[in-house]
């Protein structure tokens, strides 16, 4: 049986902590701008300094994603991206870099594809696990049994609205890390959002001190990465990378240079000691 790379993910996060910094986690959708172009973009982001990459499985109704990622998903879906392309993206990105690669996906595509088939193929591709933003913990037993069997992390998402008892349930069931979601600019000024995210990290850690907490906060530059790195184990950046590729307007060389440069800036941000 093929075993996935949950240990590589855990070791990578532990190494960042040992270096007294947060890990840089980047997100890019598979099939964007094309399957080959998406793989090249992930390699460029790793080359720039990302520690971990989340590969998005494009979805026609990405309820938790903003307009930038929705645009990228739409481009990927119009290009005919399939789950096989997502697996190929994971495989080639991991084989080229030796770094941990996760898949971020809504539950419906996995359910339709088959949990056993999905976890087996993801492990065979060298994947480290899955981030499942819309899978309720209380309905996750079947997924977790298969993920555990195949050496894959199950990353759940928590939000500032999550009560402490709920956080404890989620951290007890999750593995790899916890994805702490907070929306930049929606709940007031950036300072208050930062405080809210810091409070969420503190409350989540209190329920499971050994499980890293990584924050997706609408971070788009080195200064914001530094701010979040001061209280989180990892800084997750998605839309800013996608936007760089969209802004390149079909010029693949320019797009790759732009995401590599952004990764380098963010990598510097998470390494700054206050």
C-alpha positions in Angstrom: 0.0 0.0 0.0 1.3 3.5 -0.9 1.7 5.8 2.0 1.2 9.5 1.7 3.4 12.2 3.1 1.8 13.4 6.3 5.2 13.0 8.1 6.9 15.2 5.6 4.3 17.9 6.3 4.7 17.5 10.0 8.5 17.6 9.7 8.4 20.7 7.5 6.3 22.6 10.0 8.5 21.4 12.9 11.6 22.5 11.0 10.2 26.0 10.5 9.4 26.2 14.2 12.9 25.1 15.1 14.1 28.0 12.9 12.0 30.4 15.0 9.7 31.3 12.1 6.4 30.5 10.6 6.1 28.3 7.6 5.0 29.8 4.3 2.1 27.9 2.7 1.0 28.8 -0.8 -2.2 28.0 -2.6 -2.7 27.6 -6.3 -5.5 25.9 -8.2 -4.7 22.9 -10.5 -5.3 23.5 -14.2 -4.6 27.3 -13.9 -3.8 28.8 -16.3 -3.4 25.3 -17.8 -2.4 22.0 -16.2 1.2 22.4 -17.3 1.2 26.1 -16.4 -0.2 25.3 -13.0 2.5 22.8 -12.3 5.2 25.2 -13.4 3.7 27.9 -11.1 3.8 25.6 -8.1 7.5 24.8 -8.8 8.2 28.5 -9.1 6.5 29.2 -5.8 8.6 26.5 -4.1 11.7 27.9 -5.8 10.9 31.3 -4.3 10.7 29.9 -0.8 7.3 28.4 0.0 7.5 25.5 2.5 4.2 23.8 1.6 1.8 24.2 -1.3 -2.0 23.6 -1.3 -3.3 22.5 -4.8 -6.9 23.7 -5.2 -9.3 21.3 -6.9 -11.4 23.7 -9.0 -15.0 23.7 -8.2 -18.0 25.3 -10.0 -19.4 26.8 -6.8 -16.4 27.6 -4.5 -18.5 29.2 -1.7 -15.5 30.0 0.5 -13.4 31.5 -2.2 -13.3 35.2 -3.3 -13.6 36.5 -6.8 -9.9 36.1 -7.7 -9.8 32.4 -7.0 -13.3 31.9 -8.5 -11.9 33.5 -11.7 -8.9 31.0 -11.7 -11.3 28.1 -11.0 -13.5 29.1 -13.9 -10.4 29.2 -16.2 -9.4 25.8 -15.1 -12.8 24.3 -15.4 -13.3 25.8 -18.9 -9.9 24.1 -19.7 -11.4 20.8 -18.8 -9.4 20.1 -15.6 -10.2 16.7 -14.1 -9.3 15.0 -10.8 -6.6 13.1 -12.7 -5.0 16.4 -13.5 -5.1 17.4 -9.9 -3.3 14.2 -9.0 -0.7 14.7 -11.7 -0.1 18.3 -10.4 0.5 16.9 -6.9 2.8 14.2 -8.2 4.9 16.4 -10.5 5.2 19.2 -7.9 6.3 16.9 -5.2 8.7 14.8 -7.3 10.4 18.0 -8.6 10.8 19.6 -5.2 10.6 16.9 -2.4 8.3 19.3 -0.6 4.8 18.6 0.9 1.9 19.2 -1.3 -1.7 19.1 -0.1 -5.0 19.2 -2.0 -7.7 21.7 -0.9 -11.1 20.6 -2.0 -14.8 20.8 -1.2 -16.3 17.5 -0.2 -18.7 16.8 -3.2 -16.0 16.0 -5.8 -14.4 13.4 -3.4 -17.8 11.9 -2.5 -18.6 11.5 -6.2 -15.1 10.2 -7.1 -15.0 7.7 -4.2 -13.2 8.2 -0.9 -11.0 5.1 -1.2 -10.1 5.8 -4.8 -9.3 9.5 -4.0 -7.1 8.8 -0.9 -5.3 5.9 -2.6 -4.5 8.0 -5.7 -3.4 11.1 -3.6 -1.1 8.9 -1.5 0.3 7.3 -4.7 1.0 10.8 -6.1 3.0 11.7 -3.0 0.4 14.0 -1.5 0.6 15.0 2.1 -3.1 15.3 2.8 -6.3 17.3 2.2 -7.8 20.5 3.5 -11.6 20.0 3.6 -13.3 23.4 4.3 -16.9 22.1 4.1 -16.6 18.6 5.6 -18.3 18.7 9.1 -16.1 16.9 11.7 -19.0 14.8 12.8 -19.5 13.4 9.3 -15.7 12.8 8.7 -15.2 9.3 10.0 -15.1 7.5 6.7 -12.8 10.1 5.2 -10.5 10.0 8.2 -10.3 6.2 8.3 -9.1 6.2 4.7 -6.8 9.1 5.1 -5.2 7.5 8.2 -4.8 4.2 6.3 -3.0 6.0 3.5 -0.8 8.3 5.6 -2.6 11.6 4.7 -3.3 14.6 6.9 -6.9 15.8 7.4 -6.8 19.5 7.8 -10.0 21.1 9.1 -10.9 24.8 9.0 -11.8 26.9 12.0 -13.1 30.4 12.1 -13.3 33.3 14.7 -17.0 32.3 15.3 -16.0 28.7 16.3 -16.7 28.2 20.0 -14.0 26.6 22.3 -15.8 23.3 22.6 -16.1 23.1 18.8 -12.4 23.9 18.4 -11.6 21.0 20.8 -13.7 18.6 18.7 -12.0 19.8 15.5 -8.4 19.6 16.8 -9.0 16.2 18.3 -10.1 14.9 14.8 -7.6 16.8 12.6 -4.0 16.1 11.7 -1.1 17.9 10.0 -2.3 21.4 11.0 -5.4 23.4 11.6 -6.4 26.0 9.0 -7.5 29.1 10.9 -9.6 31.3 8.6 -10.2 35.0 9.0 -11.4 37.4 6.5 -9.3 40.5 5.8 -11.3 43.7 5.4 -14.7 42.1 6.1 -14.9 42.4 9.8 -13.5 45.9 10.1 -10.0 47.3 10.1 -7.0 45.1 9.5 -5.8 45.7 13.0 -9.0 44.2 14.5 -8.9 41.3 12.0 -5.3 40.6 13.1 -6.4 40.6 16.8 -9.3 38.3 16.0 -6.9 35.9 14.1 -4.4 36.0 17.0 -7.2 35.2 19.5 -8.4 32.3 17.3 -4.9 30.9 17.1 -4.5 31.2 20.9 -7.9 29.5 21.6 -7.2 26.7 19.0 -3.7 26.0 20.4 -5.2 25.8 23.9 -7.2 22.7 22.8 -4.2 20.9 21.2 -0.8 22.5 21.9 1.1 20.0 19.6 -1.0 20.7 16.5 0.3 23.6 14.4 -2.2 26.4 13.6 -1.8 28.1 10.2 -3.6 31.3 9.3 -5.2 32.2 6.0 -5.9 35.9 6.4 -5.9 37.5 3.0 -2.2 38.0 3.4 -0.7 39.6 0.3 2.7 41.1 1.2 5.8 40.7 3.4 4.6 43.1 6.1 1.3 41.2 6.5 3.1 37.9 6.5 5.4 39.2 9.3 2.4 40.3 11.3 0.7 36.9 11.1 4.0 35.0 11.6 4.3 36.7 15.0 1.4 34.5 16.3 0.8 31.6 13.9 2.8 28.5 13.0 2.2 29.1 9.3 1.0 31.8 7.0 -1.3 30.8 4.1 -1.4 32.9 0.9 -3.6 32.2 -2.0 -5.3 35.0 -3.9 -2.1 37.1 -4.0 -0.4 34.3 -6.0 -3.4 33.8 -8.3 -3.7 37.5 -8.9 0.0 37.7 -10.1 -0.7 35.1 -12.7 -4.0 36.8 -13.8 -2.1 40.1 -14.0 0.5 38.5 -16.3 -2.4 38.2 -18.8 -1.3 35.0 -20.5 2.5 35.7 -20.5 3.6 32.6 -18.7 7.2 33.7 -18.3 6.1 36.9 -16.6 3.6 35.0 -14.4 6.1 32.5 -13.2 8.6 35.3 -12.4 5.9 37.2 -10.5 4.9 34.3 -8.3 8.5 33.4 -7.6 9.2 37.0 -6.6 6.1 37.1 -4.3 7.1 33.8 -2.7 10.6 35.2 -2.0 9.1 38.4 -0.4 6.7 36.4 1.7 9.4 33.9 2.7 11.4 36.9 4.0 8.4 38.2 5.8 7.8 35.0 7.8 11.5 34.9 8.7 11.7 38.4 10.2 12.1 38.3 13.9 10.4 41.2 15.6 
